[in-house]
């Protein structure tokens, strides 16, 4: 399973770091992604990191502000979010995907609210 934490309320321009802890599967086999779903909108991909952490990718609007990382020794993936904007208020969820088998897992999500 995947369990996210670190959500909450942050002021515009502020920073927040989300964590997603994995259990019950071989974490190092899985690429990890963060998604978000804003109210009334479809879920969108935020960031991606490969299984060994050697390559990352971000949605265009989040480049240079967000950073995804992972620690395979602790079975955790992080999302560092800086210079946050009110429109980024959303439920942020992590996803694990094993390309070789197609197996995947979802976390339950954590609410992030950007507001003054």
C-alpha positions as CSV (number, residue, x, y, z in Angstrom):
1,X,0.0,0.0,0.0
2,X,0.9,3.6,-0.3
3,X,0.3,6.2,2.4
4,X,0.8,9.9,1.8
5,X,1.5,12.6,4.4
6,X,2.6,16.2,4.6
7,X,-0.5,17.9,3.2
8,X,-2.1,20.9,4.8
9,X,-2.6,24.6,4.4
10,X,0.2,26.7,3.0
11,X,0.2,30.4,2.0
12,X,0.7,31.5,-1.6
13,X,4.4,31.5,-2.3
14,X,5.1,29.0,0.4
15,X,6.6,25.5,0.4
16,X,5.4,22.1,1.4
17,X,6.9,18.6,1.2
18,X,4.8,15.5,0.7
19,X,5.9,12.0,1.6
20,X,4.6,8.7,0.3
21,X,5.6,5.6,2.2
22,X,5.2,2.2,0.5
23,X,4.7,-1.2,2.0
24,X,3.8,-4.7,0.9
25,X,5.7,-4.7,-2.4
26,X,9.3,-4.3,-3.7
27,X,9.5,-0.5,-3.9
28,X,12.7,-0.4,-5.9
29,X,11.0,-2.2,-8.8
30,X,8.4,0.6,-9.2
31,X,8.5,3.9,-10.9
32,X,6.7,6.5,-8.8
33,X,4.5,9.4,-9.7
34,X,2.7,12.2,-8.0
35,X,-0.7,13.2,-9.3
36,X,-3.1,15.9,-8.2
37,X,-6.8,16.5,-8.7
38,X,-8.1,20.0,-8.3
39,X,-11.8,20.5,-7.5
40,X,-13.9,20.0,-10.5
41,X,-11.0,18.9,-12.7
42,X,-9.5,15.7,-13.9
43,X,-6.5,14.2,-12.2
44,X,-3.2,15.4,-13.7
45,X,0.3,14.1,-13.6
46,X,2.7,16.3,-11.5
47,X,6.0,14.4,-11.4
48,X,7.6,11.1,-12.3
49,X,10.7,9.4,-11.1
50,X,12.2,6.1,-12.3
51,X,12.7,3.0,-10.1
52,X,16.3,3.8,-9.4
53,X,15.7,7.5,-9.2
54,X,18.0,8.3,-12.1
55,X,15.5,10.2,-14.2
56,X,12.7,12.6,-13.3
57,X,10.1,14.5,-15.3
58,X,7.6,17.2,-14.4
59,X,4.5,18.8,-15.8
60,X,5.5,22.0,-17.6
61,X,4.0,24.4,-15.1
62,X,5.8,22.7,-12.2
63,X,9.3,22.6,-13.6
64,X,11.8,24.5,-11.4
65,X,9.3,24.7,-8.6
66,X,8.6,21.1,-7.7
67,X,11.1,18.4,-7.0
68,X,10.5,14.6,-6.8
69,X,13.0,12.3,-5.1
70,X,13.0,8.9,-3.5
71,X,14.9,6.9,-0.9
72,X,14.7,3.2,-1.8
73,X,16.3,2.2,1.5
74,X,13.2,3.7,3.3
75,X,10.6,2.9,0.7
76,X,9.6,6.5,0.4
77,X,9.1,9.1,-2.3
78,X,8.9,12.8,-1.7
79,X,7.5,15.8,-3.5
80,X,9.0,19.1,-2.6
81,X,6.7,22.0,-3.7
82,X,7.9,25.6,-3.7
83,X,6.4,28.9,-4.7
84,X,2.9,27.4,-4.5
85,X,-0.1,29.0,-6.0
86,X,-3.8,29.0,-4.9
87,X,-4.8,27.2,-8.1
88,X,-2.6,24.3,-7.0
89,X,-5.1,23.5,-4.2
90,X,-5.8,19.8,-4.8
91,X,-5.7,16.3,-3.5
92,X,-2.2,15.0,-4.2
93,X,-1.8,11.2,-4.6
94,X,1.1,9.0,-5.2
95,X,1.2,6.1,-7.7
96,X,3.6,3.2,-8.0
97,X,3.9,1.5,-11.4
98,X,5.9,-1.6,-12.3
99,X,6.5,-1.3,-16.1
100,X,7.5,-4.9,-16.5
101,X,4.2,-6.3,-15.2
102,X,1.8,-3.4,-15.4
103,X,1.1,-3.7,-11.7
104,X,0.3,-0.5,-9.9
105,X,-0.8,0.9,-6.6
106,X,-2.5,4.1,-5.5
107,X,-2.4,6.0,-2.3
108,X,-5.5,7.6,-0.7
109,X,-4.3,11.1,-1.3
110,X,-3.5,14.1,0.9
111,X,-5.2,17.5,0.8
112,X,-3.1,20.5,0.0
113,X,-4.7,23.9,0.3
114,X,-2.9,27.1,-0.9
115,X,-4.6,30.0,0.7
116,X,-3.8,33.2,2.7
